[in-house]
């Protein structure tokens, strides 16, 4: 297929662009295979370059011969194009609809993008499992890398290389995979070097209504326990949902077969509920009524902050089991590709100082999201404005980033990266010139030959001149475990994402930049702030207790 076949009108003059709180711009609108471009005749006005893949939905309006196309983007922008002539407007609208809903992944922009910057390092090879395992290998000899899934026959959504207990052979792993949802057998997610405890993740066990048992599964997860130690299984479903799963062949670990493990149910909403939550939140943020009661009511009804609270609470519980109780943890929900990854990755942010650095966080996203099989292609195919009924779409990764922002805001000196880095990842997960977030798992990325045919986001981000703008000037390495508050008063709406196209948000950004400028020029004050912050963290740590079900 040629892109030209989908472009009915490639160019229209005298088009007027309207953007929130910005002056209108008149210029020439051009459609290419991957971009919508508006060039202004005035040199002082910035051109608009919008990826078609960033378009969530469009609306058409007509007043006489003047047509308007309202474009709602996946990054939550809303822009309007006033196009002279009804036919031209209809042609532009239908062309945008066709170009923004291409079926084939290989027709997307990352396969055509050619970087204008020098590739200093290949981001596709920066965070390979073998490299990530080196640090664990230097700390313990109880784990090994298994290549049992090298041809993706054991688990299509797992990577070819996985960390498993050294005492468990590959034949045992194959048997365990038949007992776990979609073959997602328990694998190492995190090793806590302070006490040697570990966190694993998996899919649900397939116990069914007859209470099926798998001794190999019991053997595998028991192999992670030290002598005399117990473990915790954190199930991200409610007990009722887990019981219902048994009727469909799923289920949960029975205490009689796993006597050394205590099961705790912590409810995190499923993906379709999260998508509805995002839609309601964005609707509330776009409400122009300026009615305080209406705004607060809509914000509460969205349950977005409630979802954040539940996810953070569960992550804190996992971290407490490991750090305070000295126990190993297994985390799973139903499939182990959504809420499970939110919990395991956030627990590492809490426990591991390395995860709070730029490269450490990139490695975390690679291990716990991309290589772990989070289906980005499905979850991020639509955002909050899509007119189609949600199928696979869900803001699972966005919620994770929001939780990280909540922790960053509470511990502003403990993170090497700033808020802009998190926003960048949100934007590129939904639409990008890079191939990093294409596909749903390592198997699909291999079939698409993404490392050979596209550029990695990390290749661009990790160039020194680009990394600099994501650095947090308040950062001072903090080796302590950090315990975020999950009280309602401590959780705020992420204005940098949900209100950033508002004038008020821009004013806040300017105020923040001014504050940073002042602190950068007052190193003595910054050092005192960091010292006080660490002291507060130590005081909070003393009060943390393990939450019971």
Buried (B, 14 or more C-beta within 10 A) or exposed (E): EEBEEBBBBBEBEBBBBBBBEBEEBBBBBBBBBBBBBBBBEEEEBEEBEBBBBBBBBBBBEEEEEBBBBBBBBBBBBBBBBBBBBBEBBBBBBBBBBBBBEBEEBEBBBBBBBEEEEEEEEEBBEBBEBEEBBEEBBEEEEBBBBBEBBEEBEBBBBBBBBBBBBBBBEEEBBBBBBEBBBBBBBBBBBBBBBEBBBBBBBBBBBBBBEEEBBBEBBBBBBBBBBBEEBBBBBBBBBBEEBBEEBBEEEBBBBBEEBBEBBBBBBBBBBBBBEBBBBBBBBBBBBBEEEEEEEEBEEBBEEBBBBBBBBBBBBBBBBBBBBBBBBBBBBBBBBBBBBBBBBBBBBBBBBBBBBBBBBBBBBBBBBBBBBBBBBBBBBBBBBBBBBBEEEBEBBBBBBBBBBBBBBBBBBBBBBBBBBBBEBBBBBBBBBBBBBBBBBBBBBBBBBBEBEBBEEBBBBBBBBBBEEEBEEBBBEBBBEBEBBBBBBBEEEEBEBBBBBBBBBBEEBBEBBEEEEEEBEEBEEEEEEBEEBBEEBBEEBEEBBEEBEEBEE
